[in-house]
Amino acid sequence: MPTVFTSILLTACLLFSIPVASSRALPPTKPTLETRSTLYMAAFEQYVAGSYVEAKLVNYGVPANVYREALMGYYTLSRRGQVAPSQHTLTIIDFERPSRQKRLWVIDLKKQAVLFHTLVAHGKNTGADLAQAFSNQEGSEKSSLGFYVTGQTYQGKHGLSLKLHGQDPGYNTNAASRSVVVHGADYVSEEFVRQHGRLGRSQGCPALPVSQSSAIIRAIKGGGVLFAHGPNAVRYHSNWLELNSALLAFAQQQGLAGS
């Protein structure tokens, strides 16, 4: 965003009474940890709000709180070297919504634009229309919550498919061994919803409409971030959402802090 750094500077001046220019200014002092944290928080919240507006996420129904969490995880994963430098997509699934609604968004953070907004299935033991139960266990046939990093593609029984690497111990780290992957499925369609009142269900995979799956997979493969958000009543805790780590990661990527 063209004015973000100007706005951040002005915010800093207002918050900490930093003189912009003065021939009699006092010698600069090193900002305290608390001061830096406050500045990073102001910059991050400004970025979240500004990018939410610029990408028109409200028009697509992206919950603002879910977007904020997804960004926190994205930047923390980036700082840990989990995200490919050339991959700028953030995929969000909101399992708070029923399956009959479009609840998956692919956002290009560099272009500040929504690339895809579509249906996505959950596991058959996760619930009927509403997703209510999640698991990381082999054979559970349930969806798993949390942050994933996208892997490589392969040709499977559902055609072009995408491997997922779960990043949240206890929540989704068995995704690879469970063969939880992104793929297309005939039971994910508006027609299926009209006939059954909900989508069909997978064995835990985030299955997509066949007409869109290949394009989505190609857009997000190879080191992108996918965040599966669950209902508020379902317990979920992630180290990737630790505030100070997320703020420092954001500040470093934006050039506000040293690496």
Secondary structure by P-SEA (a helix, b strand, c coil): cccaaaaaaaaaaaacccccccccccccccccaaaaaaaaaaaaaaaaaaaaaaaccccccccaaaaaaaaaaaaaaaaaccccccccbbbbbccccccccccbbbbccccccccccccccccccccccccccccccccccbbbbbbbbbbbbbbccccbbbbbbbcccccccccccccccccccccccaaaaaaccbbbbcccccccccccaaaaaaacccbbbbbbbccccbbbbbccccaaaaaaaaaaaaccccc
